Amino acid sequence: MLYYQITMQKGLALGVDQNNSGVGSQLILVEPAKNDYQLWEIAFLPNAGWNVGVALINKATGLMATFNSTGNGSPVVQQSIPAEGAIDNGHAWQTNAATETTRSVMPLLAANQCLNAAGNSWAPETPIIVWQWSGGQPNELWSFNAFEA
């Protein structure tokens, strides 16, 4: 199985808080350590229309990263994968090349919003939110580093 460590342009990784890893827990930035709480399976979704929809599924928890709203500041949280893997497009992501080495990660049905590390100064435990795309700021560009598991 191929997993990805997803790192912000500033070097911190997208992760799950190991002390709060259940359904509804908000994703955070963590120091890159290549542990299962910061490894993500990218599952491609059928029937996403012209866009390629993906689900980000955490290796340690088996839960998917999603959002309850695409409004500014909406937390990115873990959610159970629906029965039979039927993830709807309203909770899926799309990725787009932003630079040669980074990608934006945007809600499939709200391409003006993106996966974002909250605020203007980032450290471990910074919450991950959905926020309006700002043209490629450091907290909205992500690198995908592959690992075999």
C-alpha positions as CSV (number, residue, x, y, z in Angstrom):
1,M,0.0,0.0,0.0
2,L,1.3,3.5,-0.8
3,Y,0.8,6.2,1.8
4,Y,1.8,9.9,1.7
5,Q,3.2,12.2,4.3
6,I,1.6,15.6,3.4
7,T,3.8,18.5,4.4
8,M,3.1,22.2,4.5
9,Q,5.5,24.4,2.6
10,K,7.0,25.4,6.0
11,G,7.9,21.7,6.7
12,L,5.3,20.6,9.2
13,A,3.1,17.6,8.4
14,L,-0.6,17.2,8.2
15,G,-1.5,14.9,11.2
16,V,-3.9,13.5,13.7
17,D,-3.4,14.4,17.4
18,Q,-2.5,11.0,18.9
19,N,-4.2,12.1,22.2
20,N,-7.4,13.0,20.4
21,S,-7.7,10.7,17.4
22,G,-11.4,9.8,17.2
23,V,-14.3,10.8,14.9
24,G,-14.7,14.5,14.9
25,S,-11.1,15.3,16.0
26,Q,-9.6,18.3,14.3
27,L,-6.4,17.7,12.2
28,I,-3.3,19.6,13.3
29,L,0.2,20.3,12.1
30,V,2.9,18.0,13.6
31,E,6.6,17.6,13.4
32,P,7.4,15.2,10.5
33,A,8.1,11.8,12.0
34,K,6.7,9.4,9.4
35,N,4.5,7.7,12.0
36,D,1.1,6.3,11.1
37,Y,-0.8,9.3,12.4
38,Q,0.7,11.4,9.7
39,L,0.5,9.0,6.8
40,W,-2.4,9.3,4.4
41,E,-3.9,7.0,1.8
42,I,-5.3,8.8,-1.2
43,A,-8.4,7.0,-2.4
44,F,-9.7,8.2,-5.8
45,L,-13.5,8.5,-6.0
46,P,-15.6,7.4,-8.9
47,N,-18.3,9.6,-10.3
48,A,-16.7,12.9,-9.5
49,G,-17.6,14.4,-12.8
50,W,-14.9,16.3,-14.7
51,N,-12.9,16.7,-11.5
52,V,-10.9,14.0,-9.8
53,G,-12.2,13.6,-6.3
54,V,-10.0,12.0,-3.6
55,A,-10.5,11.0,0.0
56,L,-7.6,11.4,2.4
57,I,-7.6,8.4,4.8
58,N,-5.4,8.3,7.8
59,K,-3.3,5.1,8.2
60,A,-3.5,5.0,12.0
61,T,-7.2,5.7,12.5
62,G,-8.7,4.5,9.2
63,L,-10.8,7.7,9.3
64,M,-11.0,10.2,6.4
65,A,-10.1,13.9,6.6
66,T,-13.2,16.0,5.8
67,F,-15.1,19.2,6.6
68,N,-18.6,20.0,7.8
69,S,-18.7,23.2,5.9
70,T,-16.6,25.0,3.2
71,G,-16.9,28.3,4.9
72,N,-13.8,30.2,6.1
73,G,-12.5,28.7,9.4
74,S,-14.4,25.4,9.1
75,P,-12.3,22.8,10.9
76,V,-10.9,19.9,9.0
77,V,-11.8,16.8,11.0
78,Q,-11.8,13.0,10.9
79,Q,-15.0,11.2,9.9
80,S,-15.8,7.6,9.5
81,I,-15.9,6.3,5.9
82,P,-19.5,5.7,4.9
83,A,-20.7,2.2,4.5
84,E,-19.2,0.5,1.4
85,G,-16.9,3.4,0.9
86,A,-19.5,5.6,-0.6
87,I,-17.9,9.0,0.0
88,D,-20.0,11.7,-1.5
89,N,-18.4,14.5,-3.5
90,G,-19.5,17.0,-0.8
91,H,-16.9,15.6,1.5
92,A,-14.1,14.9,-1.0
93,W,-11.0,16.9,-2.0
94,Q,-9.3,17.7,-5.3
95,T,-5.6,18.5,-5.6
96,N,-4.1,20.9,-8.2
97,A,-0.4,21.5,-9.0
98,A,0.5,24.9,-7.6
99,T,4.2,24.8,-8.2
100,E,6.7,22.2,-9.5
101,T,6.7,20.6,-6.0
102,T,3.6,21.7,-4.2
103,R,-0.2,21.2,-4.6
104,S,-3.3,23.0,-3.3
105,V,-5.9,20.7,-1.7
106,M,-9.4,22.0,-2.2
107,P,-12.9,20.8,-1.4
108,L,-14.1,19.1,-4.6
109,L,-17.3,21.3,-4.7
110,A,-15.7,24.5,-3.5
111,A,-12.6,25.2,-5.5
112,N,-12.2,28.7,-4.1
113,Q,-11.5,27.2,-0.7
114,C,-8.5,25.2,0.4
115,L,-6.9,23.1,3.1
116,N,-5.1,25.6,5.3
117,A,-3.0,25.8,8.4
118,A,-4.8,28.5,10.5
119,G,-3.2,31.8,11.2
120,N,0.0,33.5,10.1
121,S,2.5,31.7,12.3
122,W,2.7,28.0,12.3
123,A,3.9,25.5,14.9
124,P,3.1,21.9,15.9
125,E,-0.6,21.7,17.0
126,T,-1.7,24.5,14.7
127,P,-5.3,23.6,13.7
128,I,-6.1,22.7,10.1
129,I,-9.1,24.5,8.6
130,V,-10.8,25.3,5.3
131,W,-10.1,28.9,4.1
132,Q,-10.4,30.9,0.9
133,W,-7.6,30.3,-1.5
134,S,-5.1,33.2,-1.3
135,G,-3.0,32.5,-4.4
136,G,-0.4,30.1,-2.9
137,Q,0.5,31.3,0.6
138,P,2.9,29.0,2.6
139,N,0.0,27.7,4.7
140,E,-2.0,26.5,1.7
141,L,0.6,24.7,-0.3
142,W,1.3,21.0,0.4
143,S,3.9,18.5,-0.8
144,F,3.0,14.8,-1.1
145,N,5.9,12.4,-0.1
146,A,5.2,8.8,-0.9
147,F,6.0,5.9,1.4
148,E,5.5,2.1,0.9
149,A,3.8,0.4,3.9
